[in-house]
């Protein structure tokens, strides 16, 4: 008789950041496992969470356990290799699966000032299966530093699948989000000017500003002030306060979306909203290349004219068709990974098969 099987979730959910919570809730919706066991991260986190950790270990007695890295820009970073190593050891896991996570590009000086690469630490991890990655930049980094894997897309693309979501009214709002820890890397005045012009051209009835993380409060206030100097349109602020579903429904009502936050753009694309990515780091380019084949056209330093031109291009039917078709393909690939994980949970797939990398399975 097959022992009960459980995933131990490894992620950064629960810290008032929409993107991390969106990833967690997406996986919780599509997997049979309730994902009610999460690994602490640092040694200090294990100490602080000792009562919960001990209760979880007791609950998992008699089960076969696999650590599950839910996504985010985690692969290749030295600290995340440490998080993975501690989770494998502390929960007595048979191994780990990594579907749809991303890596910072080696040329991304901005990202690598915040966290350091440690590819040797990832290579030293045992029984960690890479089931696919977020985008082609991550695939290239993994090929060089760790192991090959196909592009399957960011897992958050799956969130709307099978859901009944609202659609934007003819005079629906224009959505916009700025901010990247610790502040926006873009001129928010330029962002406001381009968005105001575009909203006027499209006959949008209001501006909806999204604050998707607590760290974005100052940038959000600055953006709102800029809009109120530029337009008489109503300006509404939606602050993420823990409801992924509520925030997604609010995004779904927008007729267009501009986002510096990566998962603001991913959410809008998944909802088939014309979207412009304000690419402040390589992870943004990684996602954009996964759905278009090219890096995001608007990076740090672009001006009002560039952004307005890209906003106009975002509503071009031919552009929208390509993005929607590619997004559907990625959703299919991600769904296939979820099916495989569910087959393991039900005892229909051997653990050795679950822990085989995609490249290994193809070679066999």
Secondary structure, 3 states (H helix, E strand, C coil): CCCCEEEEEECCCCCCEHHHHHHHHHHHHHCCCCCCCECCCCHHHHHHCHHHHHHHHHHCCCCEEEEEECCCEEECEHHHHHHHHHHHHHCCCCEEEEEEEEECCCCCHHHHHHCCECHHHHHHCCCEEEEEECCHHHHHHHHHHCCCCCECCCHHHHCCCCCCCCCCCCCCCEEEECCCCCCCCCCHHHHHHHHHHHHHHHCCCEEEEEECEHHHHHHHHHHHHHHHHHCCCEEEEEECCCCHHHHHHHHHCCCEEEECCHHHHHHHHHCCCEEEEEECCHHHHHHHHHHHCCCCCEECCCCHHHHHHHHHHHCCHHHHHHHHHHHHHHHHHHHHHHHHHHHHHCCCCCHHHHCCCHHHHHHC
